[in-house]
Amino acid sequence: MLVGLRLACMVKSQQKKRLQKFNDQLSDMLNLNGEWFARGYSTMQAMEAISKELPAPISDEFRRVIQEMQIGIAMESCIG
């Protein structure tokens, strides 16, 4: 029981750290996204560029969205 509680706390801590890193990267992502749109990139091209240009975890999340869209899942469902 104690091991399970400790494991749950560790997982929660890792989730919190990942979310904070993601939030810290949002401004960079938005700035780059704006630049790519200004250059004429499509939404999909901009998302692919984010998945390649920015570090994890934001790149991981955009890569996941791209993969889901490629198999036919609607963008709204992928990012929700």
C-alpha positions as a LaTeX table, in Angstrom:
\begin{tabular}{lrrr}
\hline
Residue & $x$ (\AA) & $y$ (\AA) & $z$ (\AA) \\
\hline
Met1 & 0.00 & 0.00 & 0.00 \\
Leu2 & 2.79 & 2.41 & 0.93 \\
Val3 & 4.69 & 1.56 & $-2.26$ \\
Gly4 & 1.58 & 2.30 & $-4.33$ \\
Leu5 & 1.12 & 5.65 & $-2.63$ \\
Arg6 & 4.76 & 6.55 & $-3.18$ \\
Leu7 & 4.55 & 5.55 & $-6.84$ \\
Ala8 & 1.40 & 7.64 & $-7.29$ \\
Cys9 & 3.16 & 10.65 & $-5.76$ \\
Met10 & 6.15 & 10.18 & $-8.07$ \\
Val11 & 3.92 & 9.97 & $-11.14$ \\
Lys12 & 2.01 & 13.08 & $-10.05$ \\
Ser13 & 5.29 & 14.94 & $-9.53$ \\
Gln14 & 6.54 & 13.97 & $-13.00$ \\
Gln15 & 3.23 & 15.05 & $-14.57$ \\
Lys16 & 3.49 & 18.41 & $-12.83$ \\
Lys17 & 7.08 & 18.93 & $-14.04$ \\
Arg18 & 6.14 & 17.99 & $-17.62$ \\
Leu19 & 3.15 & 20.33 & $-17.60$ \\
Gln20 & 5.32 & 23.18 & $-16.28$ \\
Lys21 & 7.92 & 22.58 & $-19.03$ \\
Phe22 & 5.12 & 22.55 & $-21.60$ \\
Asn23 & 3.71 & 25.81 & $-20.25$ \\
Asp24 & 7.19 & 27.38 & $-20.26$ \\
Gln25 & 7.51 & 26.54 & $-23.97$ \\
Leu26 & 4.14 & 27.98 & $-25.02$ \\
Ser27 & 5.38 & 31.51 & $-25.70$ \\
Asp28 & 8.21 & 30.22 & $-27.92$ \\
Met29 & 5.78 & 27.99 & $-29.77$ \\
Leu30 & 3.31 & 30.83 & $-30.34$ \\
Asn31 & 6.05 & 33.17 & $-31.60$ \\
Leu32 & 7.41 & 30.58 & $-34.02$ \\
Asn33 & 3.91 & 29.61 & $-35.09$ \\
Gly34 & 3.16 & 33.24 & $-35.95$ \\
Glu35 & 6.37 & 33.48 & $-37.97$ \\
Trp36 & 5.57 & 30.31 & $-39.90$ \\
Phe37 & 2.03 & 31.47 & $-40.68$ \\
Ala38 & 3.46 & 34.80 & $-41.88$ \\
Arg39 & 5.72 & 32.83 & $-44.24$ \\
Gly40 & 2.70 & 31.04 & $-45.65$ \\
Tyr41 & 2.91 & 27.72 & $-43.82$ \\
Ser42 & $-0.33$ & 25.76 & $-43.45$ \\
Thr43 & $-1.52$ & 24.71 & $-40.00$ \\
Met44 & $-0.22$ & 21.19 & $-40.57$ \\
Gln45 & 3.17 & 22.46 & $-41.80$ \\
Ala46 & 3.48 & 24.73 & $-38.78$ \\
Met47 & 2.64 & 21.85 & $-36.43$ \\
Glu48 & 5.23 & 19.64 & $-38.14$ \\
Ala49 & 7.83 & 22.39 & $-37.79$ \\
Ile50 & 7.02 & 22.73 & $-34.08$ \\
Ser51 & 7.41 & 18.98 & $-33.63$ \\
Lys52 & 10.88 & 19.18 & $-35.20$ \\
Glu53 & 12.20 & 22.55 & $-34.02$ \\
Leu54 & 11.19 & 22.74 & $-30.37$ \\
Pro55 & 12.34 & 20.46 & $-27.53$ \\
Ala56 & 10.23 & 18.02 & $-25.56$ \\
Pro57 & 7.62 & 18.00 & $-24.17$ \\
Ile58 & 5.90 & 20.40 & $-26.58$ \\
Ser59 & 7.42 & 18.68 & $-29.62$ \\
Asp60 & 6.19 & 15.31 & $-28.35$ \\
Glu61 & 2.64 & 16.58 & $-28.01$ \\
Phe62 & 2.60 & 18.13 & $-31.48$ \\
Arg63 & 4.08 & 14.94 & $-32.94$ \\
Arg64 & 1.26 & 12.97 & $-31.30$ \\
Val65 & $-1.38$ & 15.31 & $-32.74$ \\
Ile66 & 0.15 & 15.02 & $-36.23$ \\
Gln67 & 0.20 & 11.22 & $-36.02$ \\
Glu68 & $-3.42$ & 11.11 & $-34.91$ \\
Met69 & $-4.48$ & 13.46 & $-37.70$ \\
Gln70 & $-2.64$ & 11.32 & $-40.25$ \\
Ile71 & $-4.76$ & 8.32 & $-39.30$ \\
Gly72 & $-7.94$ & 10.31 & $-39.74$ \\
Ile73 & $-8.78$ & 11.70 & $-36.30$ \\
Ala74 & $-10.19$ & 15.23 & $-36.43$ \\
Met75 & $-7.88$ & 18.01 & $-35.20$ \\
Glu76 & $-10.42$ & 19.06 & $-32.57$ \\
Ser77 & $-10.34$ & 15.55 & $-31.06$ \\
Cys78 & $-6.54$ & 15.35 & $-31.22$ \\
Ile79 & $-5.91$ & 18.56 & $-29.34$ \\
Gly80 & $-8.73$ & 18.16 & $-26.84$ \\
\hline
\end{tabular}
